[in-house]
Amino acid sequence: MTARSNDTHDAAEDCGGCPLHGPSPAVGMERRAFLRNAVVALGALSMLGLDARDAAALPLGETAPLRPVVSDRSAEKRYPLPAADGVSIDRDNSVIVARATGKVYAFSLSCPHQNTALRWDDGDHEFHCPKHKSRYRPDGAFIEGRATRNMDRLVVRREGAVIVVDVDRLIQEDENAAGWAAAFIAV
């Protein structure tokens, strides 16, 4: 088998410059990097129990805030009003925007137990804390696990087709039950 590999390599050197073995070794490196990344991506999908067709169907999305307007405070972030039920995460600002059963919520990305980043499980339609297995409903209500309270909601208001989230105004249900219950937008 080694002799065959050497024969192939020698033939490639004599080919006069094909795209894979030509005078620029960077072309071959780009191809190898692409293949390596493709294999890693497919491996990650298979570990999640998904194939390539399922990857595009995941309802969890990344989001980024829209451009601020002059009247916004520095802690206010704008997001498009979700058109359908689902969850979007803005990791840079630690915000979860979720739409469920006719309401839009904004949550802190951190689990209230020990600040681990929460994850959305579309199969169960629940938020999960990967560290201590706490589970929450789409409205942020605590189901079970080590946490002792609901997810922290953020103050949110609607301006047309945009929701404005104040990332500095965290509402903890155990400290402000009425504020927590009112922290949503009806759609």
N, C-alpha and C positions, 0 to 999 in steps of 0.2 A: 504494500500500500504506500510506503514511503517513496519507492521508486516512481510510482505513478504520480504522486504529488510533485516530485521534482521534475518529471517530464512535462507536466502541465505548466509548471512555473517557467521552465525553459522555453516552452512554446509561447507563453505570454510575453516573455522578454523579446522574442523575435517577431512579434506580430506587427511591429512598426507603429504602435501607438493606438490601441483601441480605447474606448471610453473607460473600461475597467482597469486596464493595465498600462495606459498610455504614459506619456512623459510627465504628466502632473499626478503625483501620488495623492493629492488632495481629493481628486475625483473618487478614487477607490475608498478613501477614508470616509467621505460623505455617504457613500453607499453602505458601508459597514455600520456607520452610526445610525443611519435610517433603519437598517434591518435589526440592529440591536434594540432600538427604541420600540420598533413594532413588536418584537418578541416580548419585551417587558410589558407593553400595554396589553397585549393579548393574554399574557400570564396573569396580570392584575385582574382583568375581566373574568378570567376563568376562576380565579380564587373567589370572586364575588358571586360565582354561579351564573355569570352572564356570558353571552356570546356577542359578537360584534354587532348583530342586528339589534340586540337589547340595549346597547350603550346609548343610542340616540333617544330611547324612550324614557329615560330616567327623568322624573318631574322635578328633581332638585336642580336648581340652577345657581350659578354665580351671578352676582349683580354688583353694580357700582352706582354710587350716587349720581344723580343728574347735576347739572350746573346750578350753583346757588343763585338766588336772586338777591337784589340789594337789601331787601328787608330781612333776610335770614340772619339769625345769630350764627356765630361760628360753630356752635354745637349742633346746628340743625342740618340734616341731610335729606335730600329729596330723592324719591324713588318713583318710578311709574306705578300707577295703581294696577295691581295684578288683574288680568282679564279673566282668569280662571283659578280654581283651587290649585294650590301648590305652594312650594317653599323656595325662597331665594335667600342666599347668604352673601353678605358683604363682609368678607373677612378683614379687610383693612380697617373698617369701623366697628367690627364686632357686633353686627346687626343681623338679625333674622327677620325677614318679612314673610309673613304667612297669610294665605287666604284660605278660609275654611268655613263652610256653611253660611255664606253670606256676610262674613266679617273679615276684616283685614287687621292683623296684629303686627306689632313690632316688638321683638324680644331681644334681650341681651344674648349673645352667642354663648356665654358662659353658664354652665350648670350652677345653680345656686348652692350646691353642696360644697364643692371645692374648686370652682372656676374652670373645670375642664370644658373644652369646646364640645357643644352638643352636636348630634347628628340626626338627620331625618331618615326614618325607615319608611319608605313608601309602601312596602308590603303590609306593615302593621298600621300605617298611618299614625305614627307616633314619633316623638323626639326621644332619643336615647342618649344617656351619658355612657360613653365607652369605659370610663374608669370604674365606676361603682354600680353600673347597671340600673340607674334610676330611669324611669319612663314617664313621659308626659303626653297628654292629649294635644291635638293641634291648636287648642286655645291656650295651651301652656299649663293646664291643670295637672297637678301631680297625680300619678297613678300608683307607683310603687318604687321601692329601691331605698338607697341610703339617704337621699335628700329628704328634708322634712317639710318642704314648702313648694309652692308652684314656681314655675319659671318667672324670671323678672321681666316685666313688660316695660316698654319705653313709651313716653308721652308721644302721641301721634295725632295729626290733624290732616284733613283733606283740603286740597286746593285744586278743584277741577279734576283732572285726570292724574294728579300727583298726590302722593302722601308725603308729609313732612314729619320726620322723626327727630326728636331732640335726644341725641345720644348721651347727654349729661343728666337727663331726668329719668332715673330708674325708679320704677314703682315695684316695691316688694309687697306681695299680698298680705303677709303677716303683719306688716307695719301700716298699710293703708288699703284695707279691703275694698272700700268704696272706689278709690282711685284706680285700683287694679281692675275692678269689674268694669269700669267705664273706659278703660284704655284700649279702644278699638274703633274701627270705622265700619259702619254698616254700608254694604254695597248691594 
